[in-house]
Amino acid sequence: MAKFHLVYHLHVPALLKVFRFSEIGHANYYFNDHHNELYLNELANSRILPFLRLVHQLGQRSQGKFKMSVSVSGTSLNLFQRYCPEVINELSHLVKQDCLKFLAATYADFIPDGISETVIAGQIKEHRRLIEQLFNQKPSFFRRIPGANRGGLIPVLSDLKLSGIIDPFWKEEIKVSEEQTSVYRKHDFYIIEEDHYIQNAIQRMKRQNPVITDELVAYELMKQLGTENTYSFTLTHDLSSLKQEYLSANFWKMFVDLFSPNPDNRFVTASELVEPNNILLESADCQIKKAVLEAWNDLQLEANDALVNLSRLIQNSLDTHPRMDWRFLLDTEHLQFMSSKFFAEDYSTTHFTPYNSPYEAFTNFMNVVTDLSQKLESCAENKKQTSF
């Protein structure tokens, strides 16, 4: 039996407005509403909404067999609610069709290195509440986000009574080329290590034959899949995907038409991956190791430390407005804009950035973090004086 687990990852950051050093201490708003609305709607109309409507068709073509897991942060959902509620409506429609299951996540899209477990747990709880409120689902599996320490996350997730963690990065980090998704168990907690076989196979075919059609890609892919293997495929729609090639509806229609008629093949969600006959290892060790953090440059490390400090300050604030600003600042994209990869030859053609250089991104971000930190420190000081 071949199993196919599609993870649909949605992400949009809240882009910052130009925030100069002279504005520190004098501004009340940090975000570029015009650009956020513009880029989010472009992404929604060109990528997200067409795919979600395609999923409805794929469910019908497969007689209800097609399903997927969805990973989306709370801040992204907030932006969709504000600028493009059609995305929320389409997701709700697919939930009613039983086509998708939401994965647990942190409310914001980034966990700074050094942040407390209490903050992480609070963010996951807030995300689960939002998913329940919007879609009446209670996620049971957490999808690891970039930079997060897997070894540190697992105890937090266990305490929150989550069933397991999906790790899309582990096999790449430890340079394992295993051609299927692996499932491990530690007591009643599951670790799903995604493979990248399908992504790599598609990229290889398109590299070898640039004019190959998506229908032929799906046909050739089906010939390569093992009949007893479990495969994962992560489809990401973010701002950078606006600059990248994407698999057309013809690929998905052909793939579903070829995969679903075989009664031994199944589209599955995360909870269906942990069936007893699919567990590879049951051990107290079960490959729980510290994740290899991305090699950041000095700008990104300083920004990370500033976010950790800001997170400590925000815990003492009861004001919801700075807390929401903090969530939007906890976004991996803000640090990616500072990446040294910016200077790579093909970076600008495949990645989105609103800045002209990593240093410009760093300066703008740090001005905002400094302003918000000073406000929180001032409020805390006033509160102390009032209490006396």
C-alpha positions as a Markdown table, in Angstrom:
| # | Residue | x | y | z |
|---|---|---|---|---|
| 1 | Met | 0.0 | 0.0 | 0.0 |
| 2 | Ala | 1.4 | 3.4 | -1.0 |
| 3 | Lys | 0.4 | 6.4 | 1.2 |
| 4 | Phe | 0.6 | 10.0 | 0.2 |
| 5 | His | 0.6 | 12.8 | 2.8 |
| 6 | Leu | 0.2 | 16.3 | 1.3 |
| 7 | Val | 1.1 | 19.1 | 3.7 |
| 8 | Tyr | -0.2 | 22.5 | 2.5 |
| 9 | His | 1.8 | 25.2 | 4.1 |
| 10 | Leu | 0.4 | 28.8 | 4.0 |
| 11 | His | 2.3 | 31.8 | 5.2 |
| 12 | Val | 2.2 | 35.5 | 4.8 |
| 13 | Pro | 4.3 | 38.0 | 6.9 |
| 14 | Ala | 3.1 | 41.4 | 8.1 |
| 15 | Leu | 5.5 | 43.6 | 6.2 |
| 16 | Leu | 6.9 | 46.6 | 8.1 |
| 17 | Lys | 6.6 | 50.2 | 6.9 |
| 18 | Val | 9.8 | 52.3 | 6.6 |
| 19 | Phe | 10.6 | 53.0 | 10.2 |
| 20 | Arg | 13.4 | 55.5 | 10.7 |
| 21 | Phe | 15.6 | 56.0 | 13.8 |
| 22 | Ser | 14.1 | 59.4 | 14.3 |
| 23 | Glu | 10.6 | 57.9 | 14.8 |
| 24 | Ile | 11.6 | 55.8 | 17.8 |
| 25 | Gly | 9.5 | 56.9 | 20.7 |
| 26 | His | 7.1 | 58.9 | 18.5 |
| 27 | Ala | 5.2 | 56.3 | 16.4 |
| 28 | Asn | 2.3 | 54.0 | 17.2 |
| 29 | Tyr | 2.1 | 51.8 | 14.1 |
| 30 | Tyr | 4.7 | 49.7 | 12.4 |
| 31 | Phe | 3.1 | 47.9 | 9.5 |
| 32 | Asn | 2.7 | 48.7 | 5.8 |
| 33 | Asp | -1.0 | 48.1 | 5.3 |
| 34 | His | -0.9 | 49.0 | 1.6 |
| 35 | His | 1.8 | 46.5 | 0.8 |
| 36 | Asn | 0.3 | 43.8 | 3.0 |
| 37 | Glu | -3.1 | 44.1 | 1.3 |
| 38 | Leu | -1.5 | 44.2 | -2.1 |
| 39 | Tyr | 0.8 | 41.3 | -1.8 |
| 40 | Leu | -1.6 | 39.1 | 0.2 |
| 41 | Asn | -4.3 | 39.5 | -2.4 |
| 42 | Glu | -1.9 | 38.8 | -5.2 |
| 43 | Leu | -0.8 | 35.6 | -3.5 |
| 44 | Ala | -4.4 | 34.6 | -2.7 |
| 45 | Asn | -5.7 | 35.2 | -6.2 |
| 46 | Ser | -2.9 | 33.7 | -8.1 |
| 47 | Arg | -1.9 | 30.7 | -5.9 |
| 48 | Ile | -4.0 | 30.0 | -2.8 |
| 49 | Leu | -7.6 | 30.4 | -3.9 |
| 50 | Pro | -7.1 | 28.5 | -7.2 |
| 51 | Phe | -5.5 | 25.6 | -5.3 |
| 52 | Leu | -8.1 | 25.4 | -2.6 |
| 53 | Arg | -10.8 | 25.4 | -5.3 |
| 54 | Leu | -8.8 | 22.7 | -7.1 |
| 55 | Val | -8.8 | 20.6 | -3.9 |
| 56 | His | -12.6 | 20.6 | -4.0 |
| 57 | Gln | -12.4 | 19.2 | -7.6 |
| 58 | Leu | -9.8 | 16.6 | -6.6 |
| 59 | Gly | -12.0 | 15.4 | -3.8 |
| 60 | Gln | -14.8 | 14.8 | -6.4 |
| 61 | Arg | -12.4 | 13.2 | -8.9 |
| 62 | Ser | -11.2 | 10.7 | -6.3 |
| 63 | Gln | -14.7 | 10.0 | -4.9 |
| 64 | Gly | -13.8 | 11.6 | -1.6 |
| 65 | Lys | -10.4 | 10.0 | -1.2 |
| 66 | Phe | -8.2 | 13.1 | -1.6 |
| 67 | Lys | -7.2 | 14.8 | 1.7 |
| 68 | Met | -4.4 | 16.9 | 3.0 |
| 69 | Ser | -3.0 | 18.5 | 6.2 |
| 70 | Val | -2.8 | 22.3 | 6.4 |
| 71 | Ser | -0.2 | 24.3 | 8.3 |
| 72 | Val | -0.8 | 28.0 | 8.8 |
| 73 | Ser | 0.2 | 30.3 | 11.6 |
| 74 | Gly | -2.2 | 32.4 | 13.7 |
| 75 | Thr | -0.7 | 35.6 | 12.4 |
| 76 | Ser | -1.3 | 34.5 | 8.8 |
| 77 | Leu | -4.9 | 33.7 | 9.6 |
| 78 | Asn | -5.3 | 37.1 | 11.1 |
| 79 | Leu | -4.0 | 38.8 | 7.9 |
| 80 | Phe | -6.3 | 36.6 | 5.8 |
| 81 | Gln | -9.2 | 37.7 | 8.0 |
| 82 | Arg | -8.3 | 41.3 | 7.5 |
| 83 | Tyr | -7.4 | 41.5 | 3.8 |
| 84 | Cys | -8.8 | 38.4 | 2.1 |
| 85 | Pro | -11.5 | 36.6 | 4.1 |
| 86 | Glu | -12.3 | 34.4 | 1.0 |
| 87 | Val | -9.3 | 32.2 | 2.0 |
| 88 | Ile | -10.9 | 31.6 | 5.4 |
| 89 | Asn | -14.2 | 30.8 | 3.7 |
| 90 | Glu | -12.6 | 28.3 | 1.2 |
| 91 | Leu | -10.7 | 26.6 | 4.1 |
| 92 | Ser | -14.0 | 26.3 | 6.0 |
| 93 | His | -15.7 | 24.8 | 3.0 |
| 94 | Leu | -13.0 | 22.1 | 2.6 |
| 95 | Val | -13.2 | 21.3 | 6.4 |
| 96 | Lys | -16.9 | 20.6 | 5.9 |
| 97 | Gln | -16.1 | 18.3 | 3.0 |
| 98 | Asp | -13.6 | 16.5 | 5.3 |
| 99 | Cys | -10.8 | 17.2 | 2.8 |
| 100 | Leu | -8.3 | 18.7 | 5.3 |
| 101 | Lys | -7.0 | 18.5 | 8.8 |
| 102 | Phe | -5.2 | 21.5 | 10.4 |
| 103 | Leu | -1.8 | 21.0 | 12.1 |
| 104 | Ala | -0.9 | 22.7 | 15.3 |
| 105 | Ala | 1.6 | 25.5 | 15.1 |
| 106 | Thr | 2.9 | 28.5 | 17.1 |
| 107 | Tyr | 0.6 | 31.6 | 16.8 |
| 108 | Ala | 3.6 | 33.4 | 15.3 |
| 109 | Asp | 5.7 | 31.8 | 12.6 |
| 110 | Phe | 9.1 | 31.9 | 14.4 |
| 111 | Ile | 10.5 | 30.6 | 17.7 |
| 112 | Pro | 13.7 | 32.7 | 18.5 |
| 113 | Asp | 16.6 | 30.7 | 19.9 |
| 114 | Gly | 16.5 | 31.2 | 23.6 |
| 115 | Ile | 12.8 | 31.9 | 24.1 |
| 116 | Ser | 11.2 | 30.2 | 27.1 |
| 117 | Glu | 9.2 | 27.0 | 27.0 |
| 118 | Thr | 6.3 | 28.9 | 28.7 |
| 119 | Val | 6.1 | 31.3 | 25.8 |
| 120 | Ile | 6.2 | 28.5 | 23.2 |
| 121 | Ala | 3.4 | 26.6 | 25.0 |
| 122 | Gly | 1.3 | 29.8 | 25.3 |
| 123 | Gln | 1.7 | 30.4 | 21.5 |
| 124 | Ile | 0.6 | 26.9 | 20.7 |
| 125 | Lys | -2.4 | 27.1 | 22.9 |
| 126 | Glu | -3.5 | 30.4 | 21.3 |
| 127 | His | -3.1 | 28.9 | 17.9 |
| 128 | Arg | -5.2 | 25.9 | 18.8 |
| 129 | Arg | -7.9 | 28.2 | 20.2 |
| 130 | Leu | -8.0 | 30.2 | 16.9 |
| 131 | Ile | -8.2 | 27.0 | 14.8 |
| 132 | Glu | -11.1 | 25.8 | 17.0 |
| 133 | Gln | -12.8 | 29.1 | 16.8 |
| 134 | Leu | -12.6 | 29.5 | 13.0 |
| 135 | Phe | -12.8 | 25.9 | 11.8 |
| 136 | Asn | -14.1 | 23.8 | 14.8 |
| 137 | Gln | -11.1 | 21.5 | 14.6 |
| 138 | Lys | -8.6 | 20.6 | 17.4 |
| 139 | Pro | -5.2 | 19.9 | 15.8 |
| 140 | Ser | -3.3 | 17.0 | 17.3 |
| 141 | Phe | 0.0 | 17.1 | 15.4 |
| 142 | Phe | 2.5 | 19.9 | 15.4 |
| 143 | Arg | 4.6 | 20.8 | 12.4 |
| 144 | Arg | 8.1 | 22.0 | 13.2 |
| 145 | Ile | 9.0 | 25.4 | 11.9 |
| 146 | Pro | 12.5 | 26.5 | 10.7 |
| 147 | Gly | 15.1 | 27.0 | 13.4 |
| 148 | Ala | 13.1 | 25.4 | 16.2 |
| 149 | Asn | 14.9 | 22.9 | 18.4 |
| 150 | Arg | 13.1 | 19.6 | 18.0 |
| 151 | Gly | 14.6 | 18.2 | 21.2 |
| 152 | Gly | 13.3 | 21.2 | 23.2 |
| 153 | Leu | 9.9 | 21.1 | 21.5 |
| 154 | Ile | 8.9 | 17.5 | 22.2 |
| 155 | Pro | 8.5 | 17.9 | 26.0 |
| 156 | Val | 6.4 | 21.0 | 25.5 |
| 157 | Leu | 4.2 | 19.3 | 23.0 |
| 158 | Ser | 3.8 | 16.2 | 25.2 |
| 159 | Asp | 2.7 | 18.4 | 28.1 |
| 160 | Leu | 0.1 | 20.0 | 25.8 |
| 161 | Lys | -1.3 | 16.5 | 25.1 |
| 162 | Leu | -0.4 | 16.7 | 21.4 |
| 163 | Ser | -0.1 | 13.4 | 19.6 |
| 164 | Gly | 3.2 | 14.1 | 17.8 |
| 165 | Ile | 5.4 | 16.3 | 15.7 |
| 166 | Ile | 5.9 | 16.4 | 11.9 |
| 167 | Asp | 9.5 | 17.3 | 11.0 |
| 168 | Pro | 10.0 | 18.4 | 7.4 |
| 169 | Phe | 13.7 | 19.4 | 8.0 |
| 170 | Trp | 15.3 | 16.6 | 9.9 |
| 171 | Lys | 16.4 | 14.3 | 7.0 |
| 172 | Glu | 18.0 | 17.3 | 5.3 |
| 173 | Glu | 19.7 | 18.5 | 8.5 |
| 174 | Ile | 21.4 | 15.1 | 9.1 |
| 175 | Lys | 22.0 | 14.5 | 5.4 |
| 176 | Val | 19.8 | 11.4 | 5.2 |
| 177 | Ser | 18.5 | 10.5 | 1.7 |
| 178 | Glu | 15.9 | 8.0 | 2.8 |
| 179 | Glu | 13.2 | 7.8 | 0.1 |
| 180 | Gln | 10.1 | 7.6 | 2.3 |
| 181 | Thr | 8.6 | 9.2 | 5.4 |
| 182 | Ser | 9.6 | 7.6 | 8.7 |
| 183 | Val | 7.4 | 7.3 | 11.8 |
| 184 | Tyr | 8.9 | 6.8 | 15.3 |
| 185 | Arg | 7.3 | 6.5 | 18.7 |
| 186 | Lys | 8.4 | 7.4 | 22.2 |
| 187 | His | 5.7 | 6.1 | 24.6 |
| 188 | Asp | 2.5 | 7.7 | 23.3 |
| 189 | Phe | 4.2 | 10.5 | 21.3 |
| 190 | Tyr | 4.9 | 10.2 | 17.6 |
| 191 | Ile | 7.7 | 11.7 | 15.4 |
| 192 | Ile | 7.0 | 11.9 | 11.7 |
| 193 | Glu | 10.1 | 12.6 | 9.7 |
| 194 | Glu | 9.1 | 13.7 | 6.2 |
| 195 | Asp | 11.0 | 12.7 | 3.1 |
| 196 | His | 11.7 | 14.8 | 0.1 |
| 197 | Tyr | 11.7 | 12.1 | -2.5 |
| 198 | Ile | 8.8 | 13.5 | -4.5 |
| 199 | Gln | 10.1 | 17.1 | -4.5 |
| 200 | Asn | 13.5 | 15.9 | -5.6 |
| 201 | Ala | 12.1 | 13.6 | -8.3 |
| 202 | Ile | 10.0 | 16.5 | -9.8 |
| 203 | Gln | 12.9 | 18.9 | -9.7 |
| 204 | Arg | 15.2 | 16.3 | -11.4 |
| 205 | Met | 12.6 | 15.7 | -14.2 |
| 206 | Lys | 12.2 | 19.4 | -14.8 |
| 207 | Arg | 15.9 | 20.0 | -14.8 |
| 208 | Gln | 16.6 | 17.2 | -17.2 |
| 209 | Asn | 13.7 | 18.2 | -19.5 |
| 210 | Pro | 12.7 | 21.9 | -19.1 |
| 211 | Val | 9.8 | 21.6 | -21.5 |
| 212 | Ile | 8.2 | 18.5 | -19.9 |
| 213 | Thr | 4.5 | 18.9 | -19.3 |
| 214 | Asp | 3.1 | 18.6 | -15.8 |
| 215 | Glu | 0.9 | 15.7 | -16.9 |
| 216 | Leu | 3.9 | 13.8 | -18.0 |
| 217 | Val | 5.7 | 14.6 | -14.7 |
| 218 | Ala | 2.8 | 13.1 | -12.8 |
| 219 | Tyr | 2.8 | 10.0 | -15.1 |
| 220 | Glu | 6.6 | 9.5 | -14.7 |
| 221 | Leu | 6.4 | 10.1 | -11.0 |
| 222 | Met | 3.8 | 7.4 | -10.5 |
| 223 | Lys | 6.1 | 4.9 | -12.2 |
| 224 | Gln | 8.8 | 5.7 | -9.6 |
| 225 | Leu | 6.7 | 5.4 | -6.4 |
| 226 | Gly | 7.1 | 2.2 | -4.4 |
| 227 | Thr | 4.0 | 0.3 | -3.7 |
| 228 | Glu | 4.7 | -0.1 | 0.0 |
| 229 | Asn | 6.2 | 3.3 | 0.8 |
| 230 | Thr | 4.8 | 6.4 | 2.6 |
| 231 | Tyr | 5.5 | 9.7 | 0.9 |
| 232 | Ser | 5.2 | 13.3 | 2.0 |
| 233 | Phe | 4.9 | 16.3 | -0.1 |
| 234 | Thr | 4.9 | 19.9 | 1.2 |
| 235 | Leu | 3.4 | 22.5 | -1.0 |
| 236 | Thr | 4.2 | 26.0 | 0.2 |
| 237 | His | 2.4 | 29.2 | -0.8 |
| 238 | Asp | 4.1 | 32.3 | 0.5 |
| 239 | Leu | 5.3 | 35.5 | -1.0 |
| 240 | Ser | 8.4 | 33.9 | -2.5 |
| 241 | Ser | 6.2 | 31.4 | -4.3 |
| 242 | Leu | 5.0 | 34.4 | -6.4 |
| 243 | Lys | 8.5 | 34.3 | -8.1 |
| 244 | Gln | 8.8 | 30.5 | -8.4 |
| 245 | Glu | 7.4 | 27.9 | -10.7 |
| 246 | Tyr | 4.5 | 25.9 | -9.4 |
| 247 | Leu | 2.8 | 22.7 | -10.2 |
| 248 | Ser | -0.3 | 23.3 | -12.4 |
| 249 | Ala | -3.8 | 22.0 | -11.9 |
| 250 | Asn | -3.0 | 19.5 | -14.7 |
| 251 | Phe | -0.3 | 17.8 | -12.5 |
| 252 | Trp | -2.6 | 17.3 | -9.6 |
| 253 | Lys | -5.5 | 16.1 | -11.7 |
| 254 | Met | -3.3 | 13.6 | -13.5 |
| 255 | Phe | -1.6 | 12.5 | -10.2 |
| 256 | Val | -5.0 | 12.0 | -8.5 |
| 257 | Asp | -6.4 | 10.1 | -11.5 |
| 258 | Leu | -3.5 | 7.7 | -11.5 |
| 259 | Phe | -3.1 | 7.3 | -7.8 |
| 260 | Ser | -6.6 | 7.0 | -6.4 |
| 261 | Pro | -8.1 | 4.2 | -8.5 |
| 262 | Asn | -5.7 | 1.7 | -7.0 |
| 263 | Pro | -7.5 | 0.4 | -3.8 |
| 264 | Asp | -4.1 | -0.1 | -2.1 |
| 265 | Asn | -3.2 | 3.5 | -2.4 |
| 266 | Arg | -4.4 | 6.1 | 0.1 |
| 267 | Phe | -4.2 | 9.8 | 0.7 |
| 268 | Val | -3.7 | 10.3 | 4.4 |
| 269 | Thr | -3.4 | 13.0 | 7.1 |
| 270 | Ala | -0.9 | 13.0 | 9.9 |
| 271 | Ser | -3.0 | 11.0 | 12.3 |
| 272 | Glu | -3.4 | 8.2 | 9.7 |
| 273 | Leu | 0.4 | 8.0 | 9.3 |
| 274 | Val | 0.8 | 6.5 | 12.8 |
| 275 | Glu | -1.1 | 3.3 | 12.3 |
| 276 | Pro | 0.6 | 0.4 | 14.2 |
| 277 | Asn | 1.9 | -1.3 | 11.1 |
| 278 | Asn | 3.6 | 1.9 | 10.0 |
| 279 | Ile | 5.8 | 2.4 | 13.1 |
| 280 | Leu | 9.4 | 1.8 | 12.3 |
| 281 | Leu | 10.9 | 2.1 | 15.8 |
| 282 | Glu | 9.7 | 2.1 | 19.3 |
| 283 | Ser | 12.4 | 3.2 | 21.7 |
| 284 | Ala | 13.2 | 5.6 | 24.5 |
| 285 | Asp | 15.8 | 7.2 | 22.2 |
| 286 | Cys | 13.8 | 7.2 | 18.9 |
| 287 | Gln | 16.1 | 9.8 | 17.3 |
| 288 | Ile | 15.2 | 12.7 | 19.5 |
| 289 | Lys | 18.2 | 14.9 | 18.9 |
| 290 | Lys | 18.9 | 18.6 | 19.0 |
| 291 | Ala | 18.1 | 20.3 | 15.7 |
| 292 | Val | 20.9 | 21.9 | 13.7 |
| 293 | Leu | 20.1 | 25.6 | 13.7 |
| 294 | Glu | 20.4 | 27.5 | 10.5 |
| 295 | Ala | 23.8 | 29.2 | 10.1 |
| 296 | Trp | 22.7 | 32.8 | 10.7 |
| 297 | Asn | 24.8 | 35.9 | 10.1 |
| 298 | Asp | 25.6 | 38.5 | 12.7 |
| 299 | Leu | 22.6 | 40.7 | 11.8 |
| 300 | Gln | 20.2 | 37.8 | 12.2 |
| 301 | Leu | 21.7 | 36.7 | 15.5 |
| 302 | Glu | 21.4 | 40.2 | 16.9 |
| 303 | Ala | 17.8 | 40.4 | 15.7 |
| 304 | Asn | 17.1 | 37.0 | 17.3 |
| 305 | Asp | 18.5 | 38.2 | 20.7 |
| 306 | Ala | 16.4 | 41.4 | 20.4 |
| 307 | Leu | 13.2 | 39.3 | 19.9 |
| 308 | Val | 14.1 | 37.1 | 22.9 |
| 309 | Asn | 14.4 | 40.3 | 25.1 |
| 310 | Leu | 11.2 | 41.7 | 23.6 |
| 311 | Ser | 9.4 | 38.4 | 24.5 |
| 312 | Arg | 10.5 | 38.7 | 28.1 |
| 313 | Leu | 9.1 | 42.3 | 28.2 |
| 314 | Ile | 5.8 | 41.3 | 26.5 |
| 315 | Gln | 5.0 | 38.7 | 29.2 |
| 316 | Asn | 4.6 | 41.5 | 31.8 |
| 317 | Ser | 2.2 | 43.5 | 29.6 |
| 318 | Leu | -1.6 | 43.0 | 29.7 |
| 319 | Asp | -2.1 | 45.3 | 26.7 |
| 320 | Thr | -3.3 | 43.4 | 23.7 |
| 321 | His | -2.1 | 45.9 | 21.1 |
| 322 | Pro | 1.7 | 45.5 | 21.8 |
| 323 | Arg | 1.2 | 41.7 | 22.1 |
| 324 | Met | -0.2 | 41.6 | 18.6 |
| 325 | Asp | 2.6 | 43.7 | 17.3 |
| 326 | Trp | 5.0 | 41.3 | 19.0 |
| 327 | Arg | 3.4 | 38.3 | 17.3 |
| 328 | Phe | 3.7 | 39.9 | 13.9 |
| 329 | Leu | 7.4 | 40.7 | 14.5 |
| 330 | Leu | 8.0 | 37.0 | 15.5 |
| 331 | Asp | 8.1 | 36.0 | 11.8 |
| 332 | Thr | 10.9 | 34.1 | 10.2 |
| 333 | Glu | 10.6 | 36.2 | 7.1 |
| 334 | His | 11.9 | 39.3 | 8.9 |
| 335 | Leu | 15.1 | 37.5 | 9.6 |
| 336 | Gln | 15.3 | 35.9 | 6.2 |
| 337 | Phe | 15.2 | 39.4 | 4.7 |
| 338 | Met | 18.6 | 39.9 | 6.5 |
| 339 | Ser | 20.1 | 36.8 | 5.0 |
| 340 | Ser | 23.5 | 36.9 | 3.3 |
| 341 | Lys | 21.9 | 34.9 | 0.5 |
| 342 | Phe | 20.5 | 38.2 | -0.7 |
| 343 | Phe | 23.7 | 38.6 | -2.7 |
| 344 | Ala | 23.5 | 35.2 | -4.4 |
| 345 | Glu | 23.1 | 35.6 | -8.2 |
| 346 | Asp | 19.6 | 34.0 | -8.5 |
| 347 | Tyr | 18.2 | 35.0 | -5.0 |
| 348 | Ser | 16.2 | 38.1 | -6.2 |
| 349 | Thr | 14.6 | 36.0 | -9.0 |
| 350 | Thr | 13.4 | 33.3 | -6.6 |
| 351 | His | 12.8 | 35.0 | -3.3 |
| 352 | Phe | 10.7 | 37.9 | -2.2 |
| 353 | Thr | 12.1 | 40.8 | -0.3 |
| 354 | Pro | 10.9 | 44.4 | 0.1 |
| 355 | Tyr | 14.4 | 45.7 | 0.9 |
| 356 | Asn | 17.5 | 46.7 | -1.1 |
| 357 | Ser | 20.0 | 45.0 | 1.2 |
| 358 | Pro | 20.1 | 42.8 | 4.3 |
| 359 | Tyr | 21.4 | 45.8 | 6.3 |
| 360 | Glu | 18.4 | 47.9 | 5.3 |
| 361 | Ala | 16.1 | 45.1 | 6.5 |
| 362 | Phe | 18.0 | 44.8 | 9.8 |
| 363 | Thr | 18.0 | 48.5 | 10.5 |
| 364 | Asn | 14.3 | 48.9 | 9.8 |
| 365 | Phe | 13.4 | 45.8 | 11.9 |
| 366 | Met | 15.6 | 46.9 | 14.9 |
| 367 | Asn | 14.2 | 50.4 | 14.9 |
| 368 | Val | 10.7 | 48.8 | 15.3 |
| 369 | Val | 11.8 | 46.4 | 18.0 |
| 370 | Thr | 13.6 | 49.2 | 19.9 |
| 371 | Asp | 10.5 | 51.4 | 19.8 |
| 372 | Leu | 8.2 | 48.6 | 21.0 |
| 373 | Ser | 10.7 | 47.6 | 23.7 |
| 374 | Gln | 11.0 | 51.2 | 25.0 |
| 375 | Lys | 7.2 | 51.5 | 25.2 |
| 376 | Leu | 7.0 | 48.3 | 27.2 |
| 377 | Glu | 9.8 | 49.3 | 29.5 |
| 378 | Ser | 8.2 | 52.7 | 30.1 |
| 379 | Cys | 4.8 | 51.1 | 30.9 |
| 380 | Ala | 6.5 | 48.7 | 33.3 |
| 381 | Glu | 8.3 | 51.5 | 35.0 |
| 382 | Asn | 5.1 | 53.6 | 35.3 |
| 383 | Lys | 3.3 | 50.5 | 36.7 |
| 384 | Lys | 6.0 | 50.2 | 39.4 |
| 385 | Gln | 5.7 | 53.8 | 40.4 |
| 386 | Thr | 1.9 | 53.6 | 40.5 |
| 387 | Ser | 2.1 | 50.5 | 42.8 |
| 388 | Phe | 4.1 | 52.5 | 45.3 |
